[in-house]
Amino acid sequence: MNRSHATKATPKTKADIRAIAQGIRDVITGLMVSHDGEAVHCLPMMRIFEMLYIQEELAMEIVPDDELKDAVAETEPDEQLIKIRESDYNSAAAGDRDALFTLAHELGHLFMHADQPKTFARSSIKYSLESDCEWQANTFASEFLVDRRLVDTKWSIHKVQETFGVTWEIARDALEEKKREEKLAHQLQRLNLPSLS
């Protein structure tokens, strides 16, 4: 992503985005809980898209690759429309983890950026990372795909990767973040300070 031409959005912190992603995940997975009541870890992204399409929560266009020359996919939140290149849609359908991340990223735009002003942040304009719609969508995708509440800090990166069906990088970042959060929580507890959550 070229931040000099990134769309500016209403600022959201990582905690704000986590709350949004977890809330949406909870609603969606509530519809998918297995018969034994176990939590859904690995989200069936193609099924989620199909469900949202049937419920008319989104429209999806699979377009020829050359129609989206500079992007894998794009979202028009106000129109509830996601366009995705045919090759990337096929990759997602085949289980490619990068392509599945792209779908989750586009859902982030859909859920967080409707009713946003269509302004652009140029390189001469200073704005925070928390106002960057691409950073927000990436953060949403990571939080949506890997529910930090279900991550065990004793797990390996590979275990996180396989449990949630994500790339190695997303699994590593999620595990490291969970470990930092637990360490901070223990330090606050040891000092008898209130938790940050």
Accessible surface in RSA format (square Angstrom, percent):
REM  Atomic radii and reference values for relative SASA: ProtOr
REM  Chains: A
REM  Algorithm: Lee & Richards
REM  Probe-radius: 1.40
REM  Slices: 20
REM RES _ NUM      All-atoms   Total-Side   Main-Chain    Non-polar    All polar
REM                ABS   REL    ABS   REL    ABS   REL    ABS   REL    ABS   REL
RES MET A   1   130.95  67.8  44.13  29.2  86.82 206.7  60.10  51.1  70.85  93.9
RES ASN A   2    90.25  62.2  74.71  72.2  15.54  37.4  36.72  88.4  53.53  51.7
RES ARG A   3    92.51  38.8  87.37  44.5   5.14  12.2  44.15  60.3  48.36  29.3
RES SER A   4    31.74  26.8  24.54  32.7   7.20  16.6  23.25  49.5   8.49  11.9
RES HIS A   5   103.60  56.6  91.73  63.8  11.87  30.4  62.91  64.8  40.69  47.3
RES ALA A   6     4.98   4.6   0.00   0.0   4.98  11.3   4.98   7.0   0.00   0.0
RES THR A   7    37.25  26.5  35.24  35.7   2.01   4.8  16.95  22.8  20.30  30.7
RES LYS A   8    74.39  36.3  73.30  45.0   1.09   2.6  32.23  29.0  42.17  44.9
RES ALA A   9     4.97   4.6   1.12   1.7   3.85   8.8   3.61   5.1   1.36   3.6
RES THR A  10    71.86  51.1  65.64  66.5   6.22  14.8  52.95  71.1  18.90  28.6
RES PRO A  11    82.02  59.8  67.24  61.3  14.78  53.7  67.54  55.8  14.48  90.0
RES LYS A  12    29.59  14.4  28.29  17.4   1.30   3.1  23.90  21.5   5.69   6.1
RES THR A  13    56.93  40.5  56.93  57.7   0.00   0.0  53.63  72.0   3.31   5.0
RES LYS A  14    82.85  40.4  80.70  49.5   2.15   5.1  49.42  44.5  33.43  35.6
RES ALA A  15    73.15  67.3  60.58  93.5  12.56  28.6  65.77  92.6   7.38  19.6
RES ASP A  16    66.45  46.5  60.56  60.3   5.89  13.9  15.84  37.3  50.60  50.5
RES ILE A  17     0.00   0.0   0.00   0.0   0.00   0.0   0.00   0.0   0.00   0.0
RES ARG A  18    44.16  18.5  44.16  22.5   0.00   0.0  19.35  26.4  24.81  15.0
RES ALA A  19    65.99  60.7  50.34  77.7  15.65  35.6  56.34  79.3   9.65  25.6
RES ILE A  20    56.02  31.9  48.09  35.8   7.93  19.1  55.48  40.0   0.54   1.5
RES ALA A  21     0.00   0.0   0.00   0.0   0.00   0.0   0.00   0.0   0.00   0.0
RES GLN A  22    25.03  14.0  25.03  18.3   0.00   0.0   4.17   8.9  20.86  15.8
RES GLY A  23    34.58  42.6   0.00   N/A  34.58  42.6  32.57  89.4   2.00   4.5
RES ILE A  24    33.73  19.2  31.59  23.5   2.14   5.2  33.40  24.1   0.33   0.9
RES ARG A  25     3.54   1.5   3.54   1.8   0.00   0.0   0.48   0.7   3.06   1.9
RES ASP A  26    67.49  47.3  57.28  57.0  10.22  24.2  26.80  63.1  40.69  40.6
RES VAL A  27   105.44  69.4  96.00  86.9   9.44  22.8 103.13  89.6   2.31   6.3
RES ILE A  28     6.88   3.9   6.88   5.1   0.00   0.0   6.88   5.0   0.00   0.0
RES THR A  29    14.71  10.5  14.71  14.9   0.00   0.0   2.43   3.3  12.29  18.6
RES GLY A  30    49.48  61.0   0.00   N/A  49.48  61.0  25.58  70.2  23.90  53.5
RES LEU A  31   110.57  61.6  79.48  56.9  31.09  78.1  84.79  59.5  25.78  69.4
RES MET A  32    19.90  10.3   3.17   2.1  16.72  39.8   7.62   6.5  12.27  16.3
RES VAL A  33    74.60  49.1  50.77  46.0  23.84  57.4  50.77  44.1  23.84  64.7
RES SER A  34    51.99  43.9  39.69  53.0  12.30  28.3  46.96 100.0   5.03   7.1
RES HIS A  35   202.10 110.5 164.36 114.2  37.74  96.5 118.18 121.8  83.91  97.6
RES ASP A  36   108.52  76.0  73.40  73.1  35.12  83.0  48.56 114.3  59.96  59.8
RES GLY A  37    54.47  67.2   0.00   N/A  54.47  67.2  26.43  72.5  28.03  62.8
RES GLU A  38   108.46  62.3 105.77  80.0   2.69   6.4  31.54  61.0  76.92  62.8
RES ALA A  39    51.52  47.4  31.22  48.2  20.30  46.2  38.29  53.9  13.23  35.1
RES VAL A  40    26.18  17.2  18.93  17.1   7.25  17.5  23.30  20.2   2.88   7.8
RES HIS A  41    52.84  28.9  48.77  33.9   4.07  10.4  29.90  30.8  22.93  26.7
RES CYS A  42    66.17  50.1  52.85  58.9  13.32  31.3  20.35  51.6  45.82  49.4
RES LEU A  43     8.91   5.0   0.00   0.0   8.91  22.4   0.03   0.0   8.88  23.9
RES PRO A  44    47.59  34.7  33.77  30.8  13.82  50.2  47.59  39.3   0.00   0.0
RES MET A  45     3.82   2.0   1.09   0.7   2.74   6.5   1.09   0.9   2.74   3.6
RES MET A  46    48.84  25.3  43.42  28.7   5.42  12.9  43.78  37.2   5.05   6.7
RES ARG A  47   129.57  54.4 122.92  62.7   6.65  15.8  45.92  62.8  83.66  50.7
RES ILE A  48     0.00   0.0   0.00   0.0   0.00   0.0   0.00   0.0   0.00   0.0
RES PHE A  49     6.57   3.3   5.55   3.4   1.01   2.6   5.55   3.4   1.01   2.9
RES GLU A  50   106.20  61.0  99.84  75.5   6.36  15.1  28.31  54.8  77.89  63.6
RES MET A  51    34.88  18.1  30.93  20.5   3.96   9.4  21.86  18.6  13.03  17.3
RES LEU A  52    11.35   6.3  11.35   8.1   0.00   0.0  11.35   8.0   0.00   0.0
RES TYR A  53   126.12  58.9 121.68  69.2   4.44  11.6  73.57  55.3  52.55  64.8
RES ILE A  54   123.25  70.1 101.02  75.3  22.23  53.6 106.77  76.9  16.49  44.7
RES GLN A  55    98.32  55.0  75.73  55.3  22.59  53.8  33.14  70.5  65.17  49.4
RES GLU A  56   147.86  84.9 126.47  95.7  21.38  50.9  43.98  85.1 103.87  84.8
RES GLU A  57    76.61  44.0  74.78  56.6   1.82   4.3   8.95  17.3  67.65  55.2
RES LEU A  58     6.63   3.7   0.35   0.3   6.28  15.8   2.96   2.1   3.67   9.9
RES ALA A  59    42.40  39.0  41.82  64.5   0.58   1.3  42.00  59.1   0.40   1.1
RES MET A  60    41.63  21.6  18.17  12.0  23.45  55.8  17.02  14.5  24.61  32.6
RES GLU A  61    75.25  43.2  71.42  54.0   3.83   9.1  31.10  60.2  44.15  36.0
RES ILE A  62    82.43  46.9  51.51  38.4  30.92  74.5  51.51  37.1  30.92  83.9
RES VAL A  63     7.28   4.8   6.39   5.8   0.89   2.1   7.28   6.3   0.00   0.0
RES PRO A  64    75.94  55.3  74.11  67.6   1.83   6.6  75.21  62.1   0.73   4.5
RES ASP A  65    59.91  42.0  52.17  51.9   7.74  18.3  29.59  69.6  30.32  30.2
RES ASP A  66    98.41  68.9  85.77  85.4  12.64  29.9  36.65  86.3  61.76  61.6
RES GLU A  67    93.07  53.4  64.34  48.7  28.74  68.4  36.63  70.9  56.44  46.1
RES LEU A  68    12.33   6.9   9.53   6.8   2.80   7.0  12.32   8.6   0.01   0.0
RES LYS A  69   160.31  78.2 128.49  78.8  31.82  75.8 100.52  90.5  59.79  63.7
RES ASP A  70   149.61 104.8 109.76 109.3  39.84  94.2  42.89 100.9 106.72 106.4
RES ALA A  71    37.87  34.8  27.84  43.0  10.04  22.8  36.97  52.1   0.91   2.4
RES VAL A  72    52.70  34.7  48.91  44.3   3.78   9.1  48.91  42.5   3.78  10.3
RES ALA A  73    10.50   9.7   0.00   0.0  10.50  23.9   0.00   0.0  10.50  27.8
RES GLU A  74    66.11  38.0  61.81  46.8   4.30  10.2  21.25  41.1  44.87  36.6
RES THR A  75    20.23  14.4   0.25   0.3  19.98  47.6   0.30   0.4  19.93  30.1
RES GLU A  76    71.36  41.0  71.07  53.8   0.29   0.7  13.92  26.9  57.44  46.9
RES PRO A  77    13.21   9.6  10.82   9.9   2.39   8.7  10.82   8.9   2.39  14.9
RES ASP A  78    88.70  62.1  55.43  55.2  33.27  78.7  35.12  82.6  53.58  53.4
RES GLU A  79   118.83  68.2  94.79  71.7  24.04  57.2  42.08  81.4  76.75  62.7
RES GLN A  80    78.44  43.9  78.44  57.3   0.00   0.0  17.88  38.1  60.56  45.9
RES LEU A  81    21.24  11.8  20.91  15.0   0.33   0.8  20.91  14.7   0.33   0.9
RES ILE A  82     0.00   0.0   0.00   0.0   0.00   0.0   0.00   0.0   0.00   0.0
RES LYS A  83    46.94  22.9  46.94  28.8   0.00   0.0   5.97   5.4  40.97  43.6
RES ILE A  84     0.06   0.0   0.06   0.0   0.00   0.0   0.06   0.0   0.00   0.0
RES ARG A  85    54.95  23.1  54.95  28.0   0.00   0.0   0.66   0.9  54.28  32.9
RES GLU A  86    88.66  50.9  88.66  67.1   0.00   0.0  14.58  28.2  74.08  60.5
RES SER A  87    51.40  43.4  43.88  58.6   7.51  17.3  41.75  88.9   9.64  13.5
RES ASP A  88    24.20  17.0  23.89  23.8   0.31   0.7   0.42   1.0  23.78  23.7
RES TYR A  89    54.59  25.5  54.59  31.1   0.00   0.0  18.51  13.9  36.08  44.5
RES ASN A  90    81.04  55.9  75.47  72.9   5.56  13.4  25.77  62.0  55.27  53.4
RES SER A  91    42.26  35.7  36.30  48.4   5.96  13.7  11.02  23.5  31.25  43.8
RES ALA A  92     1.54   1.4   0.00   0.0   1.54   3.5   0.00   0.0   1.54   4.1
RES ALA A  93    61.74  56.8  31.64  48.8  30.10  68.5  32.25  45.4  29.48  78.1
RES ALA A  94    91.50  84.1  47.93  74.0  43.58  99.1  60.73  85.5  30.78  81.5
RES GLY A  95    39.90  49.2   0.00   N/A  39.90  49.2  25.74  70.6  14.16  31.7
RES ASP A  96    64.17  44.9  53.64  53.4  10.53  24.9  19.01  44.7  45.15  45.0
RES ARG A  97    68.72  28.9  62.84  32.0   5.89  14.0  21.76  29.7  46.96  28.5
RES ASP A  98    95.37  66.8  91.26  90.8   4.11   9.7  27.48  64.7  67.89  67.7
RES ALA A  99     4.25   3.9   1.36   2.1   2.89   6.6   3.91   5.5   0.34   0.9
RES LEU A 100    28.43  15.8  28.43  20.3   0.00   0.0  28.43  20.0   0.00   0.0
RES PHE A 101    37.74  18.9  37.74  23.4   0.00   0.0  37.74  22.9   0.00   0.0
RES THR A 102    25.50  18.1  23.72  24.0   1.78   4.3   7.07   9.5  18.43  27.9
RES LEU A 103     0.08   0.0   0.08   0.1   0.00   0.0   0.08   0.1   0.00   0.0
RES ALA A 104     0.00   0.0   0.00   0.0   0.00   0.0   0.00   0.0   0.00   0.0
RES HIS A 105    19.58  10.7  19.58  13.6   0.00   0.0  12.18  12.6   7.40   8.6
RES GLU A 106     8.73   5.0   8.73   6.6   0.00   0.0   0.01   0.0   8.71   7.1
RES LEU A 107     0.00   0.0   0.00   0.0   0.00   0.0   0.00   0.0   0.00   0.0
RES GLY A 108     0.00   0.0   0.00   N/A   0.00   0.0   0.00   0.0   0.00   0.0
RES HIS A 109    17.45   9.5  17.45  12.1   0.00   0.0   9.73  10.0   7.72   9.0
RES LEU A 110    11.99   6.7   4.84   3.5   7.14  18.0   4.84   3.4   7.14  19.2
RES PHE A 111    69.76  34.9  38.83  24.0  30.93  80.5  41.73  25.3  28.03  80.2
RES MET A 112    10.18   5.3   0.02   0.0  10.15  24.2   4.31   3.7   5.87   7.8
RES HIS A 113     9.95   5.4   9.68   6.7   0.27   0.7   9.34   9.6   0.61   0.7
RES ALA A 114    38.42  35.3  29.54  45.6   8.88  20.2  29.54  41.6   8.88  23.5
RES ASP A 115   133.82  93.7 101.79 101.3  32.03  75.7  39.31  92.5  94.51  94.3
RES GLN A 116    27.95  15.6  21.25  15.5   6.71  16.0   5.56  11.8  22.40  17.0
RES PRO A 117    80.87  58.9  68.19  62.2  12.68  46.1  80.27  66.3   0.60   3.7
RES LYS A 118   112.00  54.6  86.96  53.4  25.05  59.6  83.83  75.5  28.17  30.0
RES THR A 119    70.39  50.1  66.42  67.3   3.97   9.5  65.11  87.4   5.28   8.0
RES PHE A 120   107.88  54.0  91.17  56.5  16.71  43.5  91.17  55.3  16.71  47.8
RES ALA A 121     0.91   0.8   0.00   0.0   0.91   2.1   0.91   1.3   0.00   0.0
RES ARG A 122   108.72  45.6 108.08  55.1   0.64   1.5  43.80  59.9  64.92  39.3
RES SER A 123    88.46  74.8  61.86  82.6  26.61  61.3  35.52  75.6  52.94  74.2
RES SER A 124   100.16  84.6  66.04  88.1  34.12  78.6  56.60 120.5  43.55  61.0
RES ILE A 125    84.03  47.8  75.40  56.2   8.63  20.8  78.71  56.7   5.31  14.4
RES LYS A 126   187.47  91.5 164.29 100.8  23.18  55.2 115.38 103.9  72.09  76.8
RES TYR A 127    38.81  18.1   9.57   5.4  29.24  76.1  20.18  15.2  18.63  23.0
RES SER A 128    56.94  48.1  41.77  55.7  15.17  34.9  47.45 101.0   9.49  13.3
RES LEU A 129    82.68  46.0  75.71  54.2   6.98  17.5  75.71  53.2   6.98  18.8
RES GLU A 130    66.83  38.4  66.83  50.6   0.00   0.0  12.27  23.7  54.56  44.5
RES SER A 131     3.67   3.1   3.67   4.9   0.00   0.0   0.00   0.0   3.67   5.1
RES ASP A 132     0.00   0.0   0.00   0.0   0.00   0.0   0.00   0.0   0.00   0.0
RES CYS A 133     9.21   7.0   9.21  10.3   0.00   0.0   1.92   4.9   7.29   7.9
RES GLU A 134    44.18  25.4  44.18  33.4   0.00   0.0  10.20  19.7  33.98  27.7
RES TRP A 135    52.03  20.9  48.90  23.7   3.13   7.3  35.75  19.1  16.28  26.4
RES GLN A 136     0.00   0.0   0.00   0.0   0.00   0.0   0.00   0.0   0.00   0.0
RES ALA A 137     0.00   0.0   0.00   0.0   0.00   0.0   0.00   0.0   0.00   0.0
RES ASN A 138    64.68  44.6  63.02  60.9   1.66   4.0  16.33  39.3  48.35  46.7
RES THR A 139     9.17   6.5   4.65   4.7   4.52  10.8   4.50   6.0   4.67   7.1
RES PHE A 140     0.00   0.0   0.00   0.0   0.00   0.0   0.00   0.0   0.00   0.0
RES ALA A 141     0.00   0.0   0.00   0.0   0.00   0.0   0.00   0.0   0.00   0.0
RES SER A 142    13.65  11.5  13.65  18.2   0.00   0.0  10.54  22.5   3.10   4.3
RES GLU A 143     0.32   0.2   0.32   0.2   0.00   0.0   0.18   0.3   0.15   0.1
RES PHE A 144     0.00   0.0   0.00   0.0   0.00   0.0   0.00   0.0   0.00   0.0
RES LEU A 145     9.61   5.4   9.53   6.8   0.09   0.2   9.53   6.7   0.09   0.2
RES VAL A 146     0.00   0.0   0.00   0.0   0.00   0.0   0.00   0.0   0.00   0.0
RES ASP A 147     5.58   3.9   5.43   5.4   0.16   0.4   0.16   0.4   5.43   5.4
RES ARG A 148     7.85   3.3   7.58   3.9   0.28   0.7   4.57   6.2   3.28   2.0
RES ARG A 149   117.13  49.2  88.96  45.3  28.17  67.1  62.45  85.3  54.68  33.1
RES LEU A 150    51.47  28.7  38.12  27.3  13.35  33.6  43.28  30.4   8.19  22.0
RES VAL A 151     6.53   4.3   0.00   0.0   6.53  15.7   0.29   0.3   6.23  16.9
RES ASP A 152    56.42  39.5  50.27  50.0   6.16  14.6  16.73  39.4  39.70  39.6
RES THR A 153    30.91  22.0  23.08  23.4   7.83  18.7   7.10   9.5  23.80  36.0
RES LYS A 154   186.07  90.8 149.96  92.0  36.11  86.0 107.83  97.1  78.24  83.3
RES TRP A 155    54.24  21.8  46.22  22.4   8.02  18.8  36.59  19.5  17.64  28.6
RES SER A 156    63.82  53.9  50.93  68.0  12.89  29.7  51.59 109.9  12.23  17.1
RES ILE A 157    43.98  25.0  40.94  30.5   3.03   7.3  40.94  29.5   3.03   8.2
RES HIS A 158   115.26  63.0 113.44  78.8   1.82   4.7  78.78  81.2  36.48  42.4
RES LYS A 159    97.06  47.4  94.69  58.1   2.37   5.6  43.24  38.9  53.82  57.3
RES VAL A 160     0.00   0.0   0.00   0.0   0.00   0.0   0.00   0.0   0.00   0.0
RES GLN A 161    30.11  16.8  30.11  22.0   0.00   0.0   0.00   0.0  30.11  22.8
RES GLU A 162    86.82  49.8  67.64  51.2  19.18  45.7  29.51  57.1  57.31  46.8
RES THR A 163    29.85  21.2  16.32  16.5  13.54  32.3  21.41  28.8   8.44  12.8
RES PHE A 164     2.69   1.3   0.00   0.0   2.69   7.0   0.00   0.0   2.69   7.7
RES GLY A 165    15.12  18.6   0.00   N/A  15.12  18.6   7.47  20.5   7.65  17.1
RES VAL A 166     2.81   1.9   1.10   1.0   1.71   4.1   2.81   2.4   0.00   0.0
RES THR A 167    19.25  13.7  16.69  16.9   2.56   6.1  15.90  21.4   3.34   5.1
RES TRP A 168   113.38  45.5 111.26  53.9   2.11   5.0  93.35  49.8  20.03  32.5
RES GLU A 169    91.92  52.8  91.92  69.5   0.00   0.0  39.10  75.6  52.82  43.1
RES ILE A 170    26.05  14.8  26.05  19.4   0.00   0.0  26.05  18.8   0.00   0.0
RES ALA A 171     0.00   0.0   0.00   0.0   0.00   0.0   0.00   0.0   0.00   0.0
RES ARG A 172    72.05  30.3  72.05  36.7   0.00   0.0  14.13  19.3  57.91  35.1
RES ASP A 173    63.22  44.3  59.52  59.2   3.70   8.8  23.56  55.4  39.66  39.6
RES ALA A 174     0.00   0.0   0.00   0.0   0.00   0.0   0.00   0.0   0.00   0.0
RES LEU A 175     5.57   3.1   5.57   4.0   0.00   0.0   5.57   3.9   0.00   0.0
RES GLU A 176    79.03  45.4  76.99  58.2   2.04   4.9  28.64  55.4  50.39  41.1
RES GLU A 177    14.50   8.3  14.50  11.0   0.00   0.0   7.52  14.5   6.98   5.7
RES LYS A 178    31.68  15.5  31.68  19.4   0.00   0.0   5.37   4.8  26.30  28.0
RES LYS A 179    97.08  47.4  91.54  56.2   5.55  13.2  48.00  43.2  49.08  52.3
RES ARG A 180   145.67  61.2 139.04  70.9   6.63  15.8  74.88 102.3  70.79  42.9
RES GLU A 181    65.17  37.4  57.98  43.9   7.19  17.1  41.01  79.3  24.16  19.7
RES GLU A 182    63.56  36.5  62.40  47.2   1.16   2.8  23.65  45.7  39.92  32.6
RES LYS A 183   136.60  66.6 129.75  79.6   6.85  16.3  78.40  70.6  58.20  62.0
RES LEU A 184    73.56  41.0  72.71  52.0   0.85   2.1  73.18  51.4   0.38   1.0
RES ALA A 185    47.37  43.6  41.06  63.4   6.31  14.4  43.23  60.9   4.14  11.0
RES HIS A 186   106.64  58.3 103.28  71.8   3.36   8.6  70.76  72.9  35.88  41.7
RES GLN A 187    63.24  35.4  63.24  46.2   0.00   0.0  12.44  26.5  50.80  38.5
RES LEU A 188    24.31  13.5  24.31  17.4   0.00   0.0  24.31  17.1   0.00   0.0
RES GLN A 189   131.38  73.5 120.20  87.8  11.18  26.6  42.23  89.9  89.15  67.6
RES ARG A 190   171.86  72.2 143.47  73.1  28.39  67.6  75.96 103.8  95.90  58.1
RES LEU A 191   114.60  63.8  95.25  68.1  19.35  48.6  99.12  69.6  15.48  41.6
RES ASN A 192   138.08  95.2 106.83 103.2  31.25  75.2  32.49  78.2 105.59 102.1
RES LEU A 193    90.13  50.2  79.30  56.7  10.83  27.2  80.38  56.5   9.75  26.2
RES PRO A 194   111.50  81.3  95.55  87.1  15.95  58.0 107.87  89.1   3.63  22.6
RES SER A 195    70.01  59.2  49.25  65.7  20.76  47.8  31.33  66.7  38.69  54.2
RES LEU A 196   140.26  78.1 103.02  73.7  37.25  93.6 106.93  75.1  33.34  89.7
RES SER A 197   141.00 119.2  74.20  99.0  66.80 153.9  85.08 181.2  55.92  78.3
END  Absolute sums over single chains surface
CHAIN  1 A    11078.0       9148.6       1929.4       6113.5       4964.5
END  Absolute sums over all chains
TOTAL         11078.0       9148.6       1929.4       6113.5       4964.5
